[in-house]
Amino acid sequence: MGNERRGAFVGADAEHPASGTAILSDTDVRFENYEAGEAPDPKVYLTKDGDITSGVALGPLRQNNGTFSMDVPSGTDVSGYNTVTVHCGEFNVGLSSALVS
């Protein structure tokens, strides 16, 4: 496992508040003390500056509150990504993100 990078989650706007910490390693993303409002169809991505179109999909957000981990797909080079992004697929809007360094 390589170095871990971490960053604070921030909500996309006043309607989508979020807090907590993202910790990115070579194998997973850990959400620590994550808190966010309810949203339909939230999905998690590893992105470069929040661009989900070229990001790596990690799957549906497991829960809106708490501490949990999501696996990074095997063989993914996480060094090219600097943001953990939560995005609403149904409405195509950003919900929260954490710039990791």
PyMOL commands that set and color helices and strands:
alter all, ss='L'
color gray80, all
select helices_A, chain A and resi 78-80
alter helices_A, ss='H'
color red, helices_A
select strands_A, chain A and resi 5-11+18-24+28-36+42-48+51-60+65-71+83-88+93-99
alter strands_A, ss='S'
color yellow, strands_A
deselect
rebuild
show_as cartoon
